[in-house]
Amino acid sequence: MNSEQPLTPEQQLEALGRAQADMDRAIGYGSRLMGWYCIVVGLAVGALAAVLQLYRPDENKVGFFIVMGLYVLVILGSSLAYRKLYRSLPQGYSKRYGMAFGLSIGLYAASVALLAAQITSWIAMLLIFLIVAAPLVLTGIKMVRE
C-alpha cells in the first residue's frame, strides 16, 4: 500500500521545526519586501502630488493627464504587488499598509484640491511631497526594520 516508513516522533518534531524556520524566514522576507514596496509607492505618490501642482488642467492639459495616468499606474501596480505579498506578511501588516495607503491617497486627494490655490512655490511643493509620502514611507521604514 504505502512504501514510506512512518516517521518517529523525533523526526516529526524535526520536520515541524524546519517548516517553522522556513515560514519565519519567508515572513521576514515578506515584511522587508513590503516595507521597501511601501517606501517606493509613498515616494512615487508624493512626487506625483508635488508635480501635479506644476501641471494644472487649466494650464497644461497634456501634462495633467500624464501625471494622472502615472498615478493610475502606481495605484494599479501597488494593488498587484500587494496581492502577491499579503499572504507572507506577519499579522497586522496588512492593516498597517492599508491605513498608510489610505492616508496617503487621502492626502493626495487633498493635494488635488489645492490645485485651485495655484501653488507655485518650490518649498510648498516640497512640503506637499513630504506630507503625502510620509505615511507610506514611515510605515515602510518600520516594516523594513522589524
Buried (B, 14 or more C-beta within 10 A) or exposed (E): EEEEEEEEEEEEEEEEEEEEEEEEEEBEEBBBBBBEBBBBBBBBBBBBBBBBBBBBBEEEEEBBEEBBEBBEEBBEBBEEBBEEBBEBBBEEBBEBBEEBBEBBBEBBEEBBEBBEEEBEEEEBBEEBBEBBBBBBBBBBBBBBEE
